[in-house]
Amino acid sequence: MSPVSRRFVLTGAALTTASLLVPITVRAGRAAESYEITDWIVIARSGEVTLALSQPEVGQGSYTALPQILADELDADWQRVKIRFVTGKAAYKIAFRQEPPAQKEGASMSTTALSERLRTAGAAAREVLTRAAAQRWTIDVAQCRTENGFVINALGERLSYGQLAAAAAKLPLSAAPDILKMPGVRAVVKLAALAIANEDAGSQHPRLPDLPRHNAVCVVADQFWQAKRALDALDVVFDGGAAGDLSTAKIDAMLEAGLNAEQGVAALIRGQPREILQRRAPEVIERRFVLPHIAHAPLEPVNATASYKDGAVEVWGPIQSVTACQEAVAHAAGCSPDDVKVNVTFLGGSFGRKIVPDYVLQAVQASKAVGRPVKLVRSREEDMQHDVYRPNAGGRFRAVLDDRGYPLAVHARVVGQSLFGAVRKSWLDQTPEGAWDESMVDGIYNQSYRLPHFLVETVDTPLPIPVYFMRSVGSTAAVFFWESFISELAQRANIDQYAYRRTLLADDPLALRVLDAAAQASGWAAPLPPDTFRGIAYNCYIGRGGRFKTYVAEVVELARVGKRLAIKRVFCAVDPGLVVNPNTLHAQIEGGIGFALTNTLKSRITFSNGGAEQSNFFDYPLLRIDEMPEIVPVVLASDRPPQGFGEVVLAPVAPALAQALFSAAGRRLDVMPFPDDTFRANA
């Protein structure tokens, strides 16, 4: 600020509210009750704050923007703010190129030239008001804070700016006051590290570790964008720790090592698969697959509002598990779960992500730190790069065929970061060879194909990446591996894909029923129109612990459109037991297939320097509306009770699509997302 007089007088002043453009005259008698704190700020004994405006308002917004800078830095109550146009002081002049300083509007200079000057003036006024309050209470200034036109001490006692104005006007102004990081910012809070997994073997809910670590910073402000801008301005240094060099290349190398390992943990052994495969080694058909970690990416990023007061907590937000949230919040806040009230809002997408209440705990910590309710909103980038991801997976499948071309012996191995090993150790199945995670081989070890000699193994490749359940859990990987391998065996045996599966499912009438329904609806037996291709896949989705069985078969139909292959239709036959509401069931079919197509065609999280590289939908895209195919639901009547349905239609999509693409282009697909050039149509 220029070294000019710090006071201005209100005689003949014109005052108005911050939202009005026409000044109104104030009675001169009130001037004696007002105190000039800086060249820009006058505070009345009543608590009314008058802010000086030096720039003419010509529709460019100076009347609003410039006083806002003052008011935000002052921490004033906007309901008690007035604006007065001022003239005559060097502080109100700005320098234009090759001109002496002048008080005028032009060249889009007002905010650029005055913002720091106004912030300094507002901060200096806030500082002398705080010092005046500290002197009245005979306490240290550090024990005081400001809020909405008041100074508040650690005991909660409050003095209004009006009560302090006379004393503050007599105190010298600081030349370098403590300026808030951004207008409206209330506090910067370090957040404790949040453990998502089993730090204790039996733990099933996220909890705070005992060590005094921090892994996040949040800014508390009046508005979201104020907080975000302030957060972006912070220079925060994070320690990458032991995993700071983690990369996708290292993760893939671990997968490869697991696929090549001498032995895994057996989830299922039937017959003598090892012996037959070894004896007939020259005839072995082998196929390998690799899938990446993927993000939940709900359209609504995680967010929560928390209010901590007197040892009790109330939270609001899109929370998928009330119990887990209550227990985690109670642990973090040091109170009883009975003292935690959870208010659940509608969830704008979750797919399993919002079961983990890490974002709720952060809101609670912030509220506790600043002593007021806080709404915590993660940006899209924070949500994407700090997800609890679906684990990666790799598959190695080996088989020999009998004289008719059907599997005689099969060895299926799935490798990757174990979900249960990371977050549900108590759910692992224990064997003499070690523990195995059923989610890694869901849809493989428990499927009903006729396989006389069958070995299913898992190999865990532990990683420091936070993971959690995602819609359809492990079956989206395992069924892609399994059904794609079955498709290759059928092709090598020169047997129709539908007929091949029908033979393998001969002992399971409910499975045959949906397989036949999908084939019939798609016209499988009829000749295909020109430039049309299709694939078929099957899965029985078995709920955790065998709670339900939902049978699904799908046919994906491709067509050549110009120089591209396009997904035209997906036929989905389901046996979900008794259907309670057909409309919601159809919506689940359509939404589930769309979700699966996003995973199949778009989704991939890669890592470098210990963190996720993708940050928003420009590099982690979703399926577009013009890419969504026609969905043809085929719902079979059933006398079984209602079965689970929210996750069941996802798994067969990728293998059915891969089979159709092989028919169109002769290219086998062993990675997700499918490479885009796969859809280039051959002439």
C-alpha positions, 0 to 999 in steps of 0.5 A: 500500500502507498504511504498515505493517510489511513483514515477517511471521514464519513461526513456527507458519505453515501452508503448502500448495501453491497448488492445495490448500485444506487448510493443512498445518503446517510445522516452526518450525525452517525459519523461520530459513531464510526471509526476508520480502520484503514483507508478502505474500511470504516466500522461503526459502533453498531457493527456496520462495516463500510467498505471503500470503492475506488473504481467506477462501476461501468458494468464490469463488476467492480462494485461487487468484486473489489469490496468482496476482496476486502470483506473476505479478507476482513472476515466481515459479516456480509449482511452488515456490509455497506459500500461507499465510493471514495476519492482523493487519496493516493491509495485509490490510484493505480498506475497505467503505462506511461501515465502518472497514477490516476483514479480511473477505470480502464484497460481491465486493470482494476482487479489486477492492480488493486487485489493485493492492496485490498487484501493487505488492507483487509488483513491489516484491519482484521489483525488490529481487531484481533489484537484489540480483542486479545488486549481486552481479554488479556490473552495471547493473540494466537488464542483468538480467531475471527468469524463473520464479524466477530473475534472469538477466543478459545473459551468461545467468548465473542466480541463484535467488530463494532465493540472493538472498532474504537480500540482497533482504530488506535493501534498501528497497522502491520505493514505485512499482515497475515493474509488468508491463503484465499478469500473466504478460507477459514483453516488449513487442516492436516488429516490423519492417515486412514487405513482401509484394510486389516491392520488387525486380522479380524477387522472388517471396517476402515480405521485410523492407525495409532501412529500420528501420521498425516496423509492429506491436507484440506482447506476449510473455506466459505465456498467450495471453489475458494477452498479448491483454489486455496488448496491448489495454491498450497505447496504440500510435500508428500513423502512417497515412502517405500512404495514411492517408485511403484509403477505399472511396469513393476506391477505387470512384472509381478503378474508375469512372475505369478503366472510363471510360478512353479505352484499356486494355492489350489482352490479346487482339484478334481481328478488328475489334471496335473498328471494328464497335462504333463503326460500330454504336454505337446497337446496343451493349449495355453492362453494368458490374460492381463487386466489392470486396476480400474477406478469406480469413477462414480459421477458424484465424487465422494463427499460428506458433511460432518458436525463434531460437537461435545464428543458427538458426531453427526454426518450427512452424505452418500454413504453405502454402509451405515454400520461401517461408517458409524464404527469408523467415525466413532474410532476416529473421533474417540466416541461411542458408535451410539454418539454417531448419527448418520444421515444417508443421502441419495448416492450419485453412483457408488459401485462399492466405492462409498462403502469405504468411509475414508472421506467421511472420516476426513470431514469429521477430522476437519470439523473437529479441528475448526470447531464447526460443521464442514462439508468435504468435497473431493474434486474429480481428480482427488476422487480418481487418484485416491480411489480404492480400486478394483484389483488387477488380475492375470490369468494363465489357462492350460487344457488338453481336449478329448477325442471329441474336442471337449476339455479333458483336463484344465489348469486355471490360474488367476494371479493378482492383488488379492482383494480379500488379502487386502481388506478381508483376511478373515474371508480367505479360505485356508488350505495346507498350501496357503490361503486363497481368495475366492473373489479372484476365481469367482465364476471359475472354481464354482461353475458347472461346466462338465470338466472331469479333470480340473485344477484352479489356483490363485497366486497373490501378488500383494501391492500397497495400492488401496483396493475394495469391492467393485460392482461384480467383484472378481467375476468381471476378470475371472469370467472374461478369462474363463469364457474367452478360453472356452471360446478358443477351445470351441474354435480349435475343436471347430464346434459352434460356440453355443453348441459347445457350451450346451454340451458342457452344461448338459448337467445343469438344466437352469443354465441350459435354460438361459443359454437356450433363451439367449441363443433363440432371442438372437436368432443364433441358428439363422444365417447372419446378415452380411457384415454382422458378427456375434459372440456368446458367453454364460455365467452363473453369478453365485452370491457370497456364501451361496446366498443366491444363484442368478443365471445369465447368458448374453449374445453380443452382435457387431456390425460393420459401419463404414470403416469401423465395427460397432456394437449394435445389440446385446441380448441378455437372458436371465433367470433371476428367480421371482421378479419383484419389479420388471422395470427396475430389473430391466434398468439393471440389465441396461445399466449393468451392460453399459457399466461392463462396456465401459470397463471392457473398452475404456477403463485402465488405471496406470501407476508411476512414482507411487501414484495413479496417473489418470485424473479425470474423464479426459484420460479415464473416459466413460462409455458415450451415449452414442456407443451404447448398443440396443439392449434386448432383455429376456427375463425367464419366469421362475418359481425360485425366490428372488435372487440377487441382480445388481451385479450379475449381468456384467461378467459375460459382456467382455468375453461375448464381445471378444468372441464377436470381434474374433469372428470379425477380425480374427484377433484374440483379445487377452487384455482390457481395455480392448485396443481401439484398433480392434474395431477397425473393420477389414475391407 
